[in-house]
Structure formats: C-alpha cells, structure tokens
Amino acid sequence: MRRIPTSIKIAVPLVVLVLGAAALFMVAAIGKAWWSMPFPVFQVKQTQPIEFPHDTHAGTMGIDCLFCHRGAATDEAASVPSVQQCITCHQVVSGSTEMGKAEIVKLREAYENEQPINWMRVHRLPDHVQFTHDAHIKFFSEQNKILPSQVCSTCHGDVESMGVNVQVRNLKMRDCVDCHRDGYLSYLTAESKATVLEAVKAGHMAPPPTDCFQCHY
C-alpha cells in the first residue's frame, strides 16, 4: 500500500480549514450587511467631485446644517446646496490650505461654466421607501425644544467631526420600525418622554405609525 506523504496529510486539512473559515466569514459579512451595516473593510466611502469637509464647515465654523440643507425642516428631502449657494461664500473665501484652495477652484470653475456639482449620495434608501425629513425634524425639535439642526445627528451621526460624510445607521426597515414602535422615546428628554407618553395614553397624540403605507407609497 502506498503511503500518503506527510506534507499532503498536513496540507489537505489546512486548506479545508482555510476555505471553511473564508466561507464562514463571507456568510457572516453578507448577513451583517443585510441585517445592519457592512464590516468596516467593506464599507464604501463615496468619492465626491469636490472634497467638502463637514468638520470644517459644521464643526470649526459652526455653520447650521439647515444653511446648506435648506429643505430638511420643511420638505420631504433635505436637499443639497446648489453651486450658486456655495459660491455666495466662496467667491470671497479661498480656503486656508492648498487642498482647500484647489477644491474651491473647482467650485468656481463650475460656477463660471454654469455646471452643477454632481454630489454622490451617501445615505440611500431603496426607491420604494419614502422618508420625510420635515415630519421627523419637527417632532423631535418641538418635543425636545431644540433647534431643527440639532435633530440631524439622530440619523446622520456626529457630522461635525466628519471630514468625509459617512453613513452611521443601517437605515434598514428594522431600524425604522423599531424606532416607530418605541425606540423614538430614547431620543427624547426625560421631561418630553413623560409628556409624550401621557399624551399618547390619553389619546391626545398618535404614536408614530407602523403600517406599511406610511413609508411604502
């Protein structure tokens, strides 16, 4: 009987182990991406046509979110600023770094050539899902007695510290439904939470809807 070389005896189980581990990792990665957020190594950071540093504008300079995203508190979509809106400041402001100056040159060229900036969307929902910014911002800003722009971090995270804007919540249906059921209460102050619960119990306020047609229409 021919003896199996020791190298093969070691190699075969090792290959099987590696392939098995790789298969388990891929299943876990797909499952995590489906259920919540992909592993960081698989998360895609959008490359924008102009590198817009949120940490400089919203953080260092303290520009209110609604100054640029003007539709967030009044419309379904938050909207992004037009070239004309950006150039209002940047026809004078040239940037403090070489990179910043180069990006502002791109903006000015777009303005002079009457070309739009094709910003890449970071937070994307399926086409069959509708999210109304104004309703959510109005509820939390009124209940917590805060500025509308202070509500944005609930879904978008600490944008003031982001050089590149990234998605921080999975925004899957489970996330939205859990929030509408009772998760929204965790984003209210203690005083506001008590007031809302009492109003809902007394029938003076309707709880957030959980029927399909609120978001799928």
Residue, then its C-alpha position, 0 to 999 in steps of 0.5 A: m500500500r502506498r503511503i500518503p506523504t506527510s506534507i499532503k496529510i498536513a496540507v489537505p486539512l489546512v486548506v479545508l480549514v482555510l476555505g471553511a473559515a473564508a466561507l464562514f466569514m463571507v456568510a457572516a459579512i453578507g448577513k451583517a450587511w443585510w441585517s445592519m451595516p457592512f464590516p468596516v473593510f467593506q464599507v464604501k466611502q463615496t468619492q465626491p467631485i469636490e472634497f467638502p469637509h463637514d468638520t470644517h464647515a459644521g464643526t470649526m465654523g459652526i455653520d447650521c446644517l439647515f444653511c446648506h440643507r435648506g429643505a430638511a425642516t420643511d420638505e420631504a428631502a433635505s436637499v443639497p446646496s446648489v453651486q450658486q449657494c456655495i459660491t455666495c461664500h466662496q467667491v470671497v473665501s479661498g480656503s486656508t490650505e492648498m487642498g482647500k484652495a484647489e477644491i474651491v477652484k473647482l467650485r468656481e470653475a463650475y460656477e463660471n461654466e454654469q455646471p452643477i456639482n454632481w454630489m454622490r449620495v451617501h445615505r440611500l434608501p431603496d426607491h420604494v421607501q419614502f422618508t420625510h425629513d420635515a415630519h421627523i425634524k419637527f417632532f423631535s425639535e418641538q418635543n425636545k425644544i431644540l433647534p431643527s439642526q440639532v435633530c440631524s445627528t439622530c440619523h446622520g451621526d456626529v457630522e461635525s467631526m466628519g471630514v468625509n460624510v459617512q453613513v452611521r445607521n443601517l437605515k434598514m426597515r428594522d431600524c425604522v420600525d423599531c424606532h416607530r414602535d418605541g425606540y423614538l422615546s430614547y431620543l427624547t428628554a426625560e421631561s418630553k418622554a413623560t409628556v409624550l407618553e401621557a399624551v399618547k395614553a390619553g389619546h391626545m397624540a398618535p404614536p408614530p405609525t407602523d403600517c406599511f403605507q406610511c413609508h411604502y407609497 
